[in-house]
Amino acid sequence: MSNDNRNIIRVLVADDEPDVLDAYRQILTEADVAEDLTAFRQLRAKLFSKDQTDSPAAKRMSGASFEPVFCNGAEPAVDAVRAALAADRPFAVVFLDMRMPPGPDGIWAASRIREIDPEIEIVVCTAYSDVDPGDMGARVPPEDKLSYLQKPFHVHEVRRMAIALGSKWRAERRIVRLAYFDSLTGLPNREQSGARLAAALESAAKHQQTLAVLYIDLDNFKRINDTLGHAVGDELLRVTATRLGNALRTNDSVSRAGGETSRLGNLARLGGDEFIAIVQDIDGADAPGVVADRLIRVLQEPMQLAHHTVVITPSVGVATFPTDGQDAATLLKHADMAMYFSKRRGPGMFAFFDPNMNAGVVRRFAIEEQLRGALERGELSLHYQPEFDISAGNLSGMEALLRWNNAQLGVVQPGEFIPVAEESGLILPIGEWVLRQACQQAKQWLTEGVQLGRVGVNVSAQQFSMRTFPAQVESILRETGLDPAVLELEITESVVLKDENWAEQALRDLKRIGVSLAIDDFGTGHSSFSRLRQLAVDRLKIDRTFIKGLGESQDDRAIAEAIISMCHALKLRVIAEGVETMPQLLFLQERQCTEAQGFLLSVPLPVQEAGQFLRRLGDTKALTRTQRLRTLTG
């Protein structure tokens, strides 16, 4: 209902006598009943008590505005309530005559109306004394939304009862709106959407129809909040809700929803940047994909928000009833799984649920759930993999590598849990813990007289993008007492290229602190040799994919050789990752690669074993380079 009509009370009247309906019409449509008292006097014998007087109160009943609808019989009244809800213009109050021959009576109508609209206020009117209000309340619950009016009644009773019940209905709707509707977008919230979906499923099962749930998530919404502010983020969500609503109201052949099912609503905000859409009475297996594609295209249109032009993309997951689930919880879970898989395909994509997704997504959810308490439970640890100067055969450093052993999941590989940590935001506290732990351990080894060269720590994209990251590094170094020159931060090439202006500034700030910097996984991104001269880095790490193919691929050999030559020209040290065979090591030595790291030389070691390894290396300093390397590889 629009703001212009928010004080209008919509009233439905059902009676089988035209004269009675006309009396109601005059009561509810005249601002001042005194203007037509003659008509009321003629109807007193039929409808009103005979002791009414032309009192000033009877002549002044203005102040309320009604929008009445009149029905001749019980069945038209039920249809009118259904149509009002479909049009999102519900009635506040319905007056039902108890007996409306030859059709169903008022109690039948009240029961059906209550099923359709649980919020409406029902008034049953009768001239008979054999009606038990208690019995009516039991048949048409709840009793507090059912009123009883005995004929003949006073002219004021109809009008004042409509005003009182209409005001009660409006107040309850305001309370319900606060509890069940999202205050930002005005859409149903998570709790309300669950109830609506359950009702839609019940209707779909009854009419043997197909229904689809579309789970919609905005890609990179957090970046909008972080860069443009929460006010812009809130406005983006409001515009998103409006666009989704307009797109779902489009009249096409995809959905034939109508009648009773159309009243259930089709869009909700679950929270954050997540929405669901319910598409009812689907025509064809591909129809939900048509709707999903339309929603994606609508949301991809640029938005003008607070002097900023913003473009967003949604990821959409689709689950259908009855194929993908029989109840609301299952359908939502499966649509969420499908959305997760669509997000992995890339921005602005949609995916249908597939049962094969289930195991992978359940595993992913279990990892995230357990990872949330991993730090507190002390399940995370660091292993250290040595890095060697292969020109001299000496240790050059140790790279700290994160490991996780969970009581329920067992040993979880980094390739599984680190992406989950990044997607969930857990990488920030975990990354800070890794940095502090590695600095503490390096300081302890140095205090014990163990030489380790440098300690390398991997930095995630989210960590590096924080404007406070350089200050965090400086604070941890000060806290642990580690010489900044011992710490090397490893940042992937893709992270540097993502925001080159910030990367250039952050790397300069980190260099001022005194740490060394390495570009990790070099060669896997859009490599730009010219940019390297502008970045304050000390070392490049050739990605293991190129090292793996050295014995078989001429292209990989050419790429590795080119990177090594380029690093020499730029006076950068270069380290090859993933060295697993002696031919690979010999190739790198011949091309004068500075350093190497890999299983051939040493696997990642737990702290205690890493300490023993470092001490053993200290005893081999008197040996030649070849003897030292043979000690490592033999």
Secondary structure, DSSP 8 states (H G I E B T S, - for coil): --GGGTTEEEEEEE-S-HHHHHHHHHHHH-S-GGGGHHHHHHHTTTTS-TT----HHHH---S-EEEEEEESSHHHHHHHHHHHHHTT---SEEEEES--TTS--HHHHHHHHHHH-TT-EEEEEES-S---HHHHHHHSS-GGGEEEEESS--HHHHHHHHHHHHHHHHHHHHHHHHHHB-TTT-SB-HHHHHHHHHHHHHHHHHTT--EEEEEEEETTHHHHHHHH-HHHHHHHHHHHHHHHHHHHT--SSSB---GGGGGG-SEEEEETTEEEEEE-SB-STTHHHHHHHHHHHHHTS-EEETTEEE---EEEEEEEETTS-SSHHHHHHHHHHHHHHHHHH-TT-EEE--TTHHHHHHHHHHHHHHHTTTTTTT-EEEEEEEEEETTTTEEEEEEEEEEEEETTTEEE-HHHHHHHHHHHTTHHHHHHHHHHHHHHHHHHHHHTT---SEEEEEE-HHHHH-TTHHHHHHHHHHHHT--GGGEEEEEEHHHHHHTHHHHHHHHHHHHHHT-EEEEEEETSS---HHHHTTS---EEEE-HHHHHTTTT-HHHHHHHHHHHHHHHHTT-EEEE----SHHHHHHHHHTT--EE-STTT---B-HHHHHHHHHHHHTTTTS-HHHHHHHHH-
